[in-house]
Amino acid sequence: MHLSIIIPAYNEEKRLCRTLLEINSYILAQPYESEIIVVNDGSTDRTNELVEAMLPKIKNLRFIDNRQNHGKGYAVRQGMLQAKGEHRLFTDADNSTSIDHIEKMWPLFERGFDIVIGSRDAKDAEGACQVVAQPSWKRFLGNLGNIGIQLFALWGVWDTQCGFKALTRSVAEDIFKRCKINSWAFDVEVLVLARKLGYKVGVIPVYWIDSSGSKVKLKAYTSFFKELLQIRWNFILHRYKLKETKKII
């Protein structure tokens, strides 16, 4: 199987079905075999019912239904490690980055990149654009968070949080089996591990549209900073077991 698409979902009854139909329409037109994996992260609305109703309608749709909420990082990790594809993409349930952006990723994989990430920041990739921007308070806290990322975790990547990232099978399995962060800072953890393990990371610009009904609330930013410190502490305590691989730099 060429591509697995992982979609973490928490209380997405209003948006997920439309996203699934758009992704399915796209992959049906492709010459390669794909699967879509929805990971329900303990939703309290009708997300699980709606996905189950979609299973007979969408070929190669798989559903992982967690009854307990663990966090986006946990859900993505679960999907990545249960996927079958040679390339594994995770994308958000709100479809803020449309699935056809994957076409920009294939040339980078062909050139030997192990991970390709989408960015909404032109400092990462020329042409990156937030067509419908986030609210001003989110942009402020996001910029503040990025300063923390640059100082404590990952220098040189200006948009670590865009929910559109793809990895090759072997790299996804190597990185995600090491991951510890269950919530919002998992993207940073993945990219720091990629750098420490010597994997080649490419960036594509995305045409990103902010969607109403975001699950990222104010308290998530406080948790994010705590998780940044936890990532640093995990490295100090050698919890990622980097000595298992010869690719460490």
MARMIRO-283904 format. One record per residue (C-alpha): residue number from 0; residue in three letters; chain; x, y, z. Coordinates in Angstrom, 1 decimal. Layout:
<nodes>
<node seq="NUM" type="ALA" mol="A" x="X" y="Y" z="Z"/>
...
</nodes>
This chain:
<nodes>
<node seq="0" type="MET" mol="A" x="0.0" y="0.0" z="0.0"/>
<node seq="1" type="HIS" mol="A" x="1.4" y="3.4" z="-1.0"/>
<node seq="2" type="LEU" mol="A" x="-0.3" y="5.9" z="1.3"/>
<node seq="3" type="SER" mol="A" x="-2.0" y="5.9" z="4.7"/>
<node seq="4" type="ILE" mol="A" x="-3.9" y="9.0" z="5.8"/>
<node seq="5" type="ILE" mol="A" x="-4.3" y="9.3" z="9.5"/>
<node seq="6" type="ILE" mol="A" x="-7.0" y="11.7" z="10.9"/>
<node seq="7" type="PRO" mol="A" x="-7.2" y="12.2" z="14.7"/>
<node seq="8" type="ALA" mol="A" x="-10.7" y="13.2" z="15.7"/>
<node seq="9" type="TYR" mol="A" x="-12.1" y="14.6" z="18.9"/>
<node seq="10" type="ASN" mol="A" x="-15.7" y="15.8" z="18.8"/>
<node seq="11" type="GLU" mol="A" x="-15.7" y="16.3" z="15.1"/>
<node seq="12" type="GLU" mol="A" x="-19.3" y="15.4" z="14.2"/>
<node seq="13" type="LYS" mol="A" x="-19.8" y="18.7" z="12.3"/>
<node seq="14" type="ARG" mol="A" x="-16.7" y="18.6" z="10.1"/>
<node seq="15" type="LEU" mol="A" x="-15.3" y="15.1" z="9.8"/>
<node seq="16" type="CYS" mol="A" x="-17.8" y="13.5" z="7.3"/>
<node seq="17" type="ARG" mol="A" x="-17.2" y="16.3" z="4.8"/>
<node seq="18" type="THR" mol="A" x="-13.4" y="15.9" z="5.2"/>
<node seq="19" type="LEU" mol="A" x="-13.7" y="12.1" z="4.7"/>
<node seq="20" type="LEU" mol="A" x="-15.7" y="12.6" z="1.5"/>
<node seq="21" type="GLU" mol="A" x="-13.2" y="15.1" z="0.0"/>
<node seq="22" type="ILE" mol="A" x="-10.2" y="12.9" z="0.9"/>
<node seq="23" type="ASN" mol="A" x="-11.9" y="9.8" z="-0.5"/>
<node seq="24" type="SER" mol="A" x="-12.8" y="11.6" z="-3.7"/>
<node seq="25" type="TYR" mol="A" x="-9.2" y="12.6" z="-4.2"/>
<node seq="26" type="ILE" mol="A" x="-7.7" y="9.2" z="-3.5"/>
<node seq="27" type="LEU" mol="A" x="-10.1" y="7.4" z="-5.8"/>
<node seq="28" type="ALA" mol="A" x="-8.6" y="9.3" z="-8.7"/>
<node seq="29" type="GLN" mol="A" x="-5.1" y="8.3" z="-7.8"/>
<node seq="30" type="PRO" mol="A" x="-3.3" y="5.3" z="-9.4"/>
<node seq="31" type="TYR" mol="A" x="-2.0" y="4.0" z="-6.1"/>
<node seq="32" type="GLU" mol="A" x="-3.6" y="2.1" z="-3.2"/>
<node seq="33" type="SER" mol="A" x="-4.5" y="4.1" z="-0.1"/>
<node seq="34" type="GLU" mol="A" x="-6.2" y="3.8" z="3.3"/>
<node seq="35" type="ILE" mol="A" x="-7.8" y="6.3" z="5.5"/>
<node seq="36" type="ILE" mol="A" x="-7.5" y="5.8" z="9.3"/>
<node seq="37" type="VAL" mol="A" x="-9.7" y="7.8" z="11.7"/>
<node seq="38" type="VAL" mol="A" x="-8.6" y="7.7" z="15.3"/>
<node seq="39" type="ASN" mol="A" x="-11.4" y="8.7" z="17.6"/>
<node seq="40" type="ASP" mol="A" x="-9.8" y="10.3" z="20.7"/>
<node seq="41" type="GLY" mol="A" x="-12.6" y="9.7" z="23.2"/>
<node seq="42" type="SER" mol="A" x="-15.2" y="12.0" z="21.6"/>
<node seq="43" type="THR" mol="A" x="-18.3" y="12.7" z="23.6"/>
<node seq="44" type="ASP" mol="A" x="-20.5" y="13.7" z="20.6"/>
<node seq="45" type="ARG" mol="A" x="-21.6" y="11.5" z="17.7"/>
<node seq="46" type="THR" mol="A" x="-18.2" y="11.3" z="16.0"/>
<node seq="47" type="ASN" mol="A" x="-17.9" y="7.5" z="16.4"/>
<node seq="48" type="GLU" mol="A" x="-21.5" y="6.9" z="15.2"/>
<node seq="49" type="LEU" mol="A" x="-20.9" y="9.0" z="12.0"/>
<node seq="50" type="VAL" mol="A" x="-17.6" y="7.3" z="11.2"/>
<node seq="51" type="GLU" mol="A" x="-19.1" y="3.9" z="11.6"/>
<node seq="52" type="ALA" mol="A" x="-21.9" y="4.9" z="9.3"/>
<node seq="53" type="MET" mol="A" x="-19.3" y="5.9" z="6.7"/>
<node seq="54" type="LEU" mol="A" x="-17.4" y="2.6" z="6.8"/>
<node seq="55" type="PRO" mol="A" x="-19.6" y="0.8" z="4.2"/>
<node seq="56" type="LYS" mol="A" x="-19.5" y="3.9" z="2.0"/>
<node seq="57" type="ILE" mol="A" x="-15.7" y="4.5" z="1.8"/>
<node seq="58" type="LYS" mol="A" x="-13.4" y="1.7" z="0.7"/>
<node seq="59" type="ASN" mol="A" x="-10.3" y="1.2" z="2.8"/>
<node seq="60" type="LEU" mol="A" x="-11.6" y="3.4" z="5.6"/>
<node seq="61" type="ARG" mol="A" x="-10.4" y="2.1" z="9.0"/>
<node seq="62" type="PHE" mol="A" x="-11.7" y="3.2" z="12.4"/>
<node seq="63" type="ILE" mol="A" x="-9.8" y="3.1" z="15.7"/>
<node seq="64" type="ASP" mol="A" x="-12.4" y="4.0" z="18.4"/>
<node seq="65" type="ASN" mol="A" x="-10.8" y="5.1" z="21.7"/>
<node seq="66" type="ARG" mol="A" x="-13.4" y="5.5" z="24.4"/>
<node seq="67" type="GLN" mol="A" x="-11.0" y="7.6" z="26.5"/>
<node seq="68" type="ASN" mol="A" x="-9.5" y="11.0" z="25.6"/>
<node seq="69" type="HIS" mol="A" x="-5.7" y="10.8" z="25.5"/>
<node seq="70" type="GLY" mol="A" x="-4.7" y="13.8" z="23.3"/>
<node seq="71" type="LYS" mol="A" x="-3.9" y="14.4" z="19.7"/>
<node seq="72" type="GLY" mol="A" x="-0.4" y="13.2" z="19.9"/>
<node seq="73" type="TYR" mol="A" x="-1.5" y="9.8" z="21.3"/>
<node seq="74" type="ALA" mol="A" x="-4.1" y="9.5" z="18.5"/>
<node seq="75" type="VAL" mol="A" x="-1.7" y="10.3" z="15.7"/>
<node seq="76" type="ARG" mol="A" x="0.9" y="7.9" z="17.2"/>
<node seq="77" type="GLN" mol="A" x="-1.7" y="5.1" z="17.4"/>
<node seq="78" type="GLY" mol="A" x="-2.7" y="5.6" z="13.8"/>
<node seq="79" type="MET" mol="A" x="0.9" y="5.9" z="12.5"/>
<node seq="80" type="LEU" mol="A" x="1.9" y="2.6" z="14.2"/>
<node seq="81" type="GLN" mol="A" x="-1.1" y="0.7" z="13.0"/>
<node seq="82" type="ALA" mol="A" x="-1.0" y="2.0" z="9.4"/>
<node seq="83" type="LYS" mol="A" x="0.1" y="-0.2" z="6.5"/>
<node seq="84" type="GLY" mol="A" x="1.2" y="2.4" z="3.9"/>
<node seq="85" type="GLU" mol="A" x="4.8" y="3.0" z="2.7"/>
<node seq="86" type="HIS" mol="A" x="4.1" y="6.7" z="3.2"/>
<node seq="87" type="ARG" mol="A" x="2.1" y="7.8" z="6.2"/>
<node seq="88" type="LEU" mol="A" x="0.4" y="11.2" z="6.4"/>
<node seq="89" type="PHE" mol="A" x="-1.5" y="12.8" z="9.2"/>
<node seq="90" type="THR" mol="A" x="-3.9" y="15.6" z="8.5"/>
<node seq="91" type="ASP" mol="A" x="-6.5" y="17.4" z="10.6"/>
<node seq="92" type="ALA" mol="A" x="-10.2" y="16.6" z="10.6"/>
<node seq="93" type="ASP" mol="A" x="-11.1" y="20.2" z="9.7"/>
<node seq="94" type="ASN" mol="A" x="-9.4" y="19.9" z="6.3"/>
<node seq="95" type="SER" mol="A" x="-7.6" y="23.3" z="6.8"/>
<node seq="96" type="THR" mol="A" x="-4.9" y="21.9" z="4.5"/>
<node seq="97" type="SER" mol="A" x="-6.5" y="20.1" z="1.6"/>
<node seq="98" type="ILE" mol="A" x="-5.4" y="16.6" z="0.7"/>
<node seq="99" type="ASP" mol="A" x="-4.1" y="17.6" z="-2.8"/>
<node seq="100" type="HIS" mol="A" x="-1.0" y="19.2" z="-1.0"/>
<node seq="101" type="ILE" mol="A" x="0.3" y="15.7" z="-0.9"/>
<node seq="102" type="GLU" mol="A" x="1.3" y="16.2" z="-4.6"/>
<node seq="103" type="LYS" mol="A" x="4.0" y="18.7" z="-3.5"/>
<node seq="104" type="MET" mol="A" x="5.4" y="16.1" z="-1.1"/>
<node seq="105" type="TRP" mol="A" x="6.1" y="13.3" z="-3.6"/>
<node seq="106" type="PRO" mol="A" x="9.0" y="15.0" z="-5.4"/>
<node seq="107" type="LEU" mol="A" x="10.8" y="15.5" z="-2.1"/>
<node seq="108" type="PHE" mol="A" x="10.3" y="11.8" z="-1.1"/>
<node seq="109" type="GLU" mol="A" x="11.7" y="10.9" z="-4.5"/>
<node seq="110" type="ARG" mol="A" x="14.8" y="13.0" z="-3.7"/>
<node seq="111" type="GLY" mol="A" x="15.4" y="11.0" z="-0.6"/>
<node seq="112" type="PHE" mol="A" x="13.7" y="13.0" z="2.1"/>
<node seq="113" type="ASP" mol="A" x="12.4" y="10.9" z="5.1"/>
<node seq="114" type="ILE" mol="A" x="9.9" y="13.4" z="6.4"/>
<node seq="115" type="VAL" mol="A" x="8.0" y="16.1" z="4.6"/>
<node seq="116" type="ILE" mol="A" x="6.1" y="18.7" z="6.6"/>
<node seq="117" type="GLY" mol="A" x="3.6" y="21.5" z="5.5"/>
<node seq="118" type="SER" mol="A" x="4.3" y="25.0" z="6.7"/>
<node seq="119" type="ARG" mol="A" x="2.1" y="28.1" z="6.8"/>
<node seq="120" type="ASP" mol="A" x="5.1" y="30.4" z="7.3"/>
<node seq="121" type="ALA" mol="A" x="6.9" y="31.9" z="4.4"/>
<node seq="122" type="LYS" mol="A" x="10.2" y="31.8" z="6.4"/>
<node seq="123" type="ASP" mol="A" x="10.0" y="28.0" z="6.1"/>
<node seq="124" type="ALA" mol="A" x="8.8" y="27.8" z="2.5"/>
<node seq="125" type="GLU" mol="A" x="8.2" y="30.4" z="-0.2"/>
<node seq="126" type="GLY" mol="A" x="4.6" y="30.6" z="-1.1"/>
<node seq="127" type="ALA" mol="A" x="3.2" y="29.5" z="2.3"/>
<node seq="128" type="CYS" mol="A" x="0.0" y="31.3" z="3.0"/>
<node seq="129" type="GLN" mol="A" x="-2.8" y="31.5" z="5.7"/>
<node seq="130" type="VAL" mol="A" x="-5.7" y="32.3" z="3.4"/>
<node seq="131" type="VAL" mol="A" x="-8.0" y="32.7" z="6.3"/>
<node seq="132" type="ALA" mol="A" x="-5.9" y="33.6" z="9.3"/>
<node seq="133" type="GLN" mol="A" x="-6.3" y="32.5" z="12.9"/>
<node seq="134" type="PRO" mol="A" x="-7.8" y="35.0" z="15.5"/>
<node seq="135" type="SER" mol="A" x="-5.3" y="37.5" z="16.7"/>
<node seq="136" type="TRP" mol="A" x="-5.0" y="35.9" z="20.2"/>
<node seq="137" type="LYS" mol="A" x="-4.0" y="32.6" z="18.6"/>
<node seq="138" type="ARG" mol="A" x="-1.5" y="34.3" z="16.4"/>
<node seq="139" type="PHE" mol="A" x="0.1" y="36.0" z="19.4"/>
<node seq="140" type="LEU" mol="A" x="0.3" y="32.9" z="21.5"/>
<node seq="141" type="GLY" mol="A" x="1.5" y="30.9" z="18.5"/>
<node seq="142" type="ASN" mol="A" x="4.3" y="33.4" z="18.0"/>
<node seq="143" type="LEU" mol="A" x="5.2" y="33.2" z="21.7"/>
<node seq="144" type="GLY" mol="A" x="5.1" y="29.4" z="21.5"/>
<node seq="145" type="ASN" mol="A" x="7.4" y="29.5" z="18.5"/>
<node seq="146" type="ILE" mol="A" x="10.0" y="31.5" z="20.5"/>
<node seq="147" type="GLY" mol="A" x="9.9" y="28.8" z="23.1"/>
<node seq="148" type="ILE" mol="A" x="10.3" y="26.1" z="20.5"/>
<node seq="149" type="GLN" mol="A" x="13.3" y="27.9" z="19.0"/>
<node seq="150" type="LEU" mol="A" x="14.9" y="28.3" z="22.4"/>
<node seq="151" type="PHE" mol="A" x="14.2" y="25.0" z="24.1"/>
<node seq="152" type="ALA" mol="A" x="13.6" y="22.4" z="21.4"/>
<node seq="153" type="LEU" mol="A" x="14.0" y="23.0" z="17.6"/>
<node seq="154" type="TRP" mol="A" x="15.9" y="25.9" z="16.0"/>
<node seq="155" type="GLY" mol="A" x="15.2" y="26.9" z="12.4"/>
<node seq="156" type="VAL" mol="A" x="11.6" y="25.5" z="11.9"/>
<node seq="157" type="TRP" mol="A" x="9.1" y="28.3" z="12.1"/>
<node seq="158" type="ASP" mol="A" x="5.9" y="26.3" z="11.8"/>
<node seq="159" type="THR" mol="A" x="6.1" y="23.1" z="13.7"/>
<node seq="160" type="GLN" mol="A" x="2.3" y="22.9" z="14.3"/>
<node seq="161" type="CYS" mol="A" x="0.8" y="22.7" z="10.8"/>
<node seq="162" type="GLY" mol="A" x="-1.3" y="19.5" z="10.9"/>
<node seq="163" type="PHE" mol="A" x="0.0" y="18.1" z="7.6"/>
<node seq="164" type="LYS" mol="A" x="3.1" y="15.9" z="7.9"/>
<node seq="165" type="ALA" mol="A" x="4.1" y="12.7" z="6.1"/>
<node seq="166" type="LEU" mol="A" x="6.8" y="10.1" z="6.9"/>
<node seq="167" type="THR" mol="A" x="8.1" y="7.0" z="5.2"/>
<node seq="168" type="ARG" mol="A" x="7.0" y="3.8" z="6.7"/>
<node seq="169" type="SER" mol="A" x="10.3" y="2.9" z="8.4"/>
<node seq="170" type="VAL" mol="A" x="10.9" y="6.4" z="9.7"/>
<node seq="171" type="ALA" mol="A" x="7.3" y="6.7" z="11.1"/>
<node seq="172" type="GLU" mol="A" x="7.7" y="3.4" z="12.9"/>
<node seq="173" type="ASP" mol="A" x="11.2" y="4.4" z="14.3"/>
<node seq="174" type="ILE" mol="A" x="10.1" y="7.8" z="15.5"/>
<node seq="175" type="PHE" mol="A" x="6.6" y="7.2" z="16.8"/>
<node seq="176" type="LYS" mol="A" x="7.6" y="4.2" z="18.8"/>
<node seq="177" type="ARG" mol="A" x="9.9" y="6.5" z="20.8"/>
<node seq="178" type="CYS" mol="A" x="7.4" y="9.3" z="21.3"/>
<node seq="179" type="LYS" mol="A" x="6.1" y="10.2" z="24.8"/>
<node seq="180" type="ILE" mol="A" x="4.1" y="13.4" z="24.3"/>
<node seq="181" type="ASN" mol="A" x="0.3" y="12.8" z="24.1"/>
<node seq="182" type="SER" mol="A" x="-1.0" y="16.3" z="23.4"/>
<node seq="183" type="TRP" mol="A" x="-0.3" y="19.3" z="21.3"/>
<node seq="184" type="ALA" mol="A" x="3.6" y="19.4" z="21.4"/>
<node seq="185" type="PHE" mol="A" x="3.9" y="16.0" z="19.8"/>
<node seq="186" type="ASP" mol="A" x="4.7" y="17.7" z="16.4"/>
<node seq="187" type="VAL" mol="A" x="7.8" y="19.3" z="18.1"/>
<node seq="188" type="GLU" mol="A" x="8.8" y="16.0" z="19.6"/>
<node seq="189" type="VAL" mol="A" x="8.6" y="14.2" z="16.2"/>
<node seq="190" type="LEU" mol="A" x="10.7" y="16.9" z="14.5"/>
<node seq="191" type="VAL" mol="A" x="13.4" y="17.0" z="17.3"/>
<node seq="192" type="LEU" mol="A" x="13.7" y="13.2" z="17.2"/>
<node seq="193" type="ALA" mol="A" x="14.0" y="13.3" z="13.4"/>
<node seq="194" type="ARG" mol="A" x="16.8" y="15.8" z="13.7"/>
<node seq="195" type="LYS" mol="A" x="18.6" y="13.8" z="16.5"/>
<node seq="196" type="LEU" mol="A" x="18.2" y="10.6" z="14.5"/>
<node seq="197" type="GLY" mol="A" x="19.7" y="12.2" z="11.4"/>
<node seq="198" type="TYR" mol="A" x="16.6" y="11.9" z="9.2"/>
<node seq="199" type="LYS" mol="A" x="16.2" y="14.3" z="6.2"/>
<node seq="200" type="VAL" mol="A" x="13.2" y="16.7" z="6.7"/>
<node seq="201" type="GLY" mol="A" x="11.7" y="18.6" z="3.8"/>
<node seq="202" type="VAL" mol="A" x="9.2" y="21.5" z="3.9"/>
<node seq="203" type="ILE" mol="A" x="6.4" y="22.4" z="1.5"/>
<node seq="204" type="PRO" mol="A" x="4.3" y="25.6" z="1.5"/>
<node seq="205" type="VAL" mol="A" x="0.6" y="25.1" z="2.2"/>
<node seq="206" type="TYR" mol="A" x="-2.5" y="27.1" z="1.4"/>
<node seq="207" type="TRP" mol="A" x="-4.1" y="27.0" z="4.8"/>
<node seq="208" type="ILE" mol="A" x="-7.6" y="28.0" z="5.7"/>
<node seq="209" type="ASP" mol="A" x="-8.5" y="28.5" z="9.4"/>
<node seq="210" type="SER" mol="A" x="-11.7" y="26.5" z="10.3"/>
<node seq="211" type="SER" mol="A" x="-14.3" y="27.5" z="12.9"/>
<node seq="212" type="GLY" mol="A" x="-14.8" y="25.1" z="15.7"/>
<node seq="213" type="SER" mol="A" x="-11.2" y="24.7" z="16.7"/>
<node seq="214" type="LYS" mol="A" x="-10.5" y="22.3" z="19.6"/>
<node seq="215" type="VAL" mol="A" x="-7.4" y="24.3" z="20.6"/>
<node seq="216" type="LYS" mol="A" x="-8.4" y="26.4" z="23.6"/>
<node seq="217" type="LEU" mol="A" x="-6.4" y="28.8" z="25.7"/>
<node seq="218" type="LYS" mol="A" x="-5.4" y="26.1" z="28.3"/>
<node seq="219" type="ALA" mol="A" x="-3.8" y="24.1" z="25.4"/>
<node seq="220" type="TYR" mol="A" x="-1.1" y="26.8" z="25.1"/>
<node seq="221" type="THR" mol="A" x="-0.2" y="26.4" z="28.8"/>
<node seq="222" type="SER" mol="A" x="0.0" y="22.6" z="28.4"/>
<node seq="223" type="PHE" mol="A" x="2.1" y="23.1" z="25.2"/>
<node seq="224" type="PHE" mol="A" x="4.9" y="25.0" z="27.2"/>
<node seq="225" type="LYS" mol="A" x="4.9" y="22.3" z="29.8"/>
<node seq="226" type="GLU" mol="A" x="5.3" y="19.7" z="27.1"/>
<node seq="227" type="LEU" mol="A" x="8.2" y="21.6" z="25.6"/>
<node seq="228" type="LEU" mol="A" x="10.0" y="21.4" z="28.9"/>
<node seq="229" type="GLN" mol="A" x="9.1" y="17.7" z="29.2"/>
<node seq="230" type="ILE" mol="A" x="10.7" y="17.0" z="25.8"/>
<node seq="231" type="ARG" mol="A" x="13.9" y="18.6" z="26.9"/>
<node seq="232" type="TRP" mol="A" x="13.8" y="16.6" z="30.2"/>
<node seq="233" type="ASN" mol="A" x="13.2" y="13.4" z="28.3"/>
<node seq="234" type="PHE" mol="A" x="16.4" y="13.9" z="26.3"/>
<node seq="235" type="ILE" mol="A" x="18.4" y="14.7" z="29.5"/>
<node seq="236" type="LEU" mol="A" x="17.1" y="11.5" z="31.0"/>
<node seq="237" type="HIS" mol="A" x="17.8" y="9.5" z="27.8"/>
<node seq="238" type="ARG" mol="A" x="14.2" y="8.3" z="27.6"/>
<node seq="239" type="TYR" mol="A" x="14.1" y="8.3" z="23.8"/>
<node seq="240" type="LYS" mol="A" x="16.8" y="5.5" z="23.7"/>
<node seq="241" type="LEU" mol="A" x="18.6" y="7.1" z="20.8"/>
<node seq="242" type="LYS" mol="A" x="21.6" y="4.8" z="21.2"/>
<node seq="243" type="GLU" mol="A" x="19.6" y="2.0" z="19.6"/>
<node seq="244" type="THR" mol="A" x="20.3" y="3.4" z="16.1"/>
<node seq="245" type="LYS" mol="A" x="23.5" y="4.2" z="14.2"/>
<node seq="246" type="LYS" mol="A" x="21.8" y="7.2" z="12.6"/>
<node seq="247" type="ILE" mol="A" x="22.2" y="9.4" z="15.7"/>
<node seq="248" type="ILE" mol="A" x="24.2" y="12.6" z="15.1"/>
</nodes>
